[in-house]
Amino acid sequence: MNLDDIPSGSLCVLDTNILIYAEQGASLQAQRLLHRIEERDVPGVLPQPVWQETMHRLMLTEAIMLGHIRGPNPARQLARKPEVVKELALYREKIKALVTLGLGFEPCHETDLLDKAIELQKRYGLLTNDSLIAAMAIRIEADALASSDARFVDIKEIRVYVPSDVKLSTRS
């Protein structure tokens, strides 16, 4: 099922890749989903790890776009340039805009991490952030999880919706 198939009124947890695809114009379905969230047709929630990863990726993207870092391991490069981090502003505005858009913040609970996420890792082979996102979606009884990550599709406890129109740039 693609993102356009998410029924109206469905509590939807979004993965970072959906936000990045919408922001970069790589998926019209992702853009339409964010519009539906803004119009309150679909309540959207970002688990804490998604907020963190999105902020991190947007920060790195801005630093790369401004020419402050290039090449392999951009996070390490940026960590060595605190003066650059202090000056970055666009990513901060984009994060604030997600709140204005109407996306909720779901904090991570101890049981998400120590119980459900570990169980999901054992059962499905998920990495830490993915298992936390899934655990939190299950805890809040989300109707939908929007992600392009194929590993989520196997999880029986949650219905996953995947953008079928992703157009990735070949820019280097």
N, C-alpha and C positions, 0 to 999 in steps of 0.2 A: 504494500500500500504506500502511495506517495503522500507528500505533505498536504496536498489538496484534498485528500480523502479523510482528513481529521474532521469528525463531526462537530458541528457548532455546540458550544457549551462544554466540550471535553477539556478537563484539566490536563494541560500539556506541559511536560518537562522537556526542555530544550538542551541539547548538547552544544558544546562550543562550536563545532563545525557548522551548525545551522546558522549561527550568528555571523560567523566569518564569511560563509558563502553569500549571505544576504548583503553584508557590508561590501564585499568585493564585487557584487553583481554576478556571481558565479551560478546562482540558482534563483530563477524567478519564483519557484515554489517557496523557497525560504523567505524571499521578500514578501510574498503574499501572506505567508503565515504570520510574519511580524506585523503586517498591516491588520490582519484579523485580530491579533492580540491587542493592538492599539485601539481597534474599534470595539473591543470587549466581546467579540464573537467567540473567542477561544481564550480562556484564562491561561496565561503562560507563567511558568515558574522556572527559575534557574537555581539549581542546587549550588551551594557554596563553592564546590570545586570548579563549576562552570564559570562563575563570576571571576574566580582567581585566574583560571587558565585564559579566559577571554581578555582580561586586563593585561596579562602577561604578553599574550600574542599581539594585541594591539600596540602595546608599548614597543615591542621589538620591531613591528612593521613600521611604526613611525620613525624609529631611529634609523632603520634601513633606508626608508624613503628620503630622509634628510641627509643621507650619506655619512652618518656618524659611525656606522658599522657596516661591514661587508664580509662575505666569505663564510667559512664554517664556524659553528658554535657562536651564534650571535648573542646568546644570553651571557656567556662568559665574557665576551667583549664588552657588552654594555655594563656588566657588573663592575668592570674596571674603570668605568667612566661616570662616576656619580654626578659630575657637573653636567653631563648630557642629560641624565635622568631628571635632574632638577628642572631643566629647561623644556622638556617634552610636555606638551599640553593637549594636543589633539586627542590622544587616547583617553585622557581624563574626561574630556567633553563627551566622547563617544560612550563611555561607561555611564556617565550621568544621564545621557539620553536614553539608555536602556531602562532606567528607572522611570523616566518620564513617559516612556512608551507603555508602561504598565506591567513590566515583567516583575514578578515577585522574587523574593530572596528566601531560599529555604536553607536554614543552617544545618550543619552536620551534627547529628547526635552521636554520643558515645556508642550506642547500640548499632547505629548504621555502620560504624567503622569496625567495631570489635566483634559483632555478631553477623549481621546480614551480609556485609561486603566480603568478609572472609569466606562465608558459606558460598556466595556467588563466585568468588575466585576459584574455590575448589571445584565447584560444579561446572563452570563454563570457561575457566581459564582466563578470566578478565584481569586486566591490569588494575592498579589501585584506584585511579580516578574513575575509570569506567565502572568498577564494582561499587564505588560510593554513589555515583549518579544513579545506577540501577537500584541500589538499596534504598536510597532516598525516594525515588519514584514509587517504589513498592510501598514504602512506609506511608506516604501521603495519599496512597491509592489513586495515583494519576491514571487517567484514561488513556494517555498516549505518551510515548517517548519519541521525540523527533531527533533523529541522528542519521548520519551517513555511515556510521560505524557498523559494519556487517556483524561484528561480534555480539551486538545487542539482539539481533534477530532470533537467536536461539533461546533467549530467556523466555520461559513459559509464563512467568508471572506478570508480564507487561506487554502491551501491544505497541509495536515499533512501527514508525512511519519514516520512510526514507525518501529523500529528494531524488527523483528519477531524471532530473534535468541538469545535473551539475556539469558546468563547463569550466574546467580548470585551465588557467593561463599557462602558456609554455614559456613565459618570460623567465629569465634567469637573474 
